Amino acid sequence: MMLRQSTKWFTFVMIVIMLFIAVTPVTAAPKDTVRVWVSYQSGRKAEVFQALDKAKGQLHYDFPELEAYVVTLPEAPLMASFTTHL
C-alpha cells in the first residue's frame, strides 16, 4: 500500500526538524568570565552601568529597589577592579 505524497513530505520534514534539534550546539559563557552581583550607591546607577558596559559586561538582571545589577564580566577587568580598589 502506497503512502500518500503529503504523508511522505510530512515524515521527511519531521525527520529533518528532529535532526536539527539533535545537533544544535549549546553555547556557554567563555571560561574566562565571572557572574557577579554589583551594588551601587544611590544616584550612581547610570555611572555604574556605563562602567560595566565599558568593561564588556553582559547585564542579566537589574534590581533598582536593591540598587544592584547581576552581570557577567570578563575576568581580566574584574581582577583589575579588585587590585585598583584594595
N, C-alpha and C positions, 0 to 999 in steps of 0.2 A: 504494500500500500504506500503510495507516494505522499510525502508531506506537502502541504500547500506552500507556495512560494513565500507568503508572508510569515509563516511559521519558521521557515529556514532563515529568513533575514532577522527575525526577532532573536532566534537562537544565536546567530552569528554576532549580532550586536551585544547581546548579553555576555557572551564569552569574551569579546574584546574589552568590554567595560570591566569585567572581573579581572582580566589580565592587567589593566591599567591600575586598578586598585591594589592588586597584589604586589606590583613592582614600583609603586610610587615611593621615592626615597623620603625618609624622615630627616628634617633638618633640625639641628640643635644649636644652641649657642656655642660659640667657639670656646675652647678650654681656657683661654686667657681672659675670660670675662667673669665678673662677680655681680650678683644681685644684692643690692644694699637698700637700706631704709635711710633716707636723708631727711633730717629735720631742719627747719629754718626758723629764724626769728620772725616775729610778727612784722609785717610790712616789707619783708625781703624776699617774697615768693618769686617775683619776676627776676630778680638778680640771681637767685639760686638756679632757677630754670635756665637762664642764659648760660650760666657756668656749666651746668650739666649738658646742655646742648653742645657747647664748645668742646667738652670732653668726649663727645660722641656717645652720650648716654642714651639708652632706649627707655623711655618712660613707660611703666606698666600701670601704675596706679597713682592717683592724686588724691590726697586726703586733706582738703582745705581745713576741715574742722580740727584736725590734729596738727596742722601746719607741717605736712610731711609728704614726700614722694617715695615711691618704690621704683628703683631704676636698675638697669643692668649697665655696668660700666666696664670698659676695658681695664684690665688690671693695672697697667702702667700709670694712667692718670690717677687712679685711686691710691696707689702706693706713693706717688709724688705728693698727693694731697696730705697723706699721713706724715710724711717726712718734713713737709713745709710747716705743718701746724704743731708738731711735737716740740 
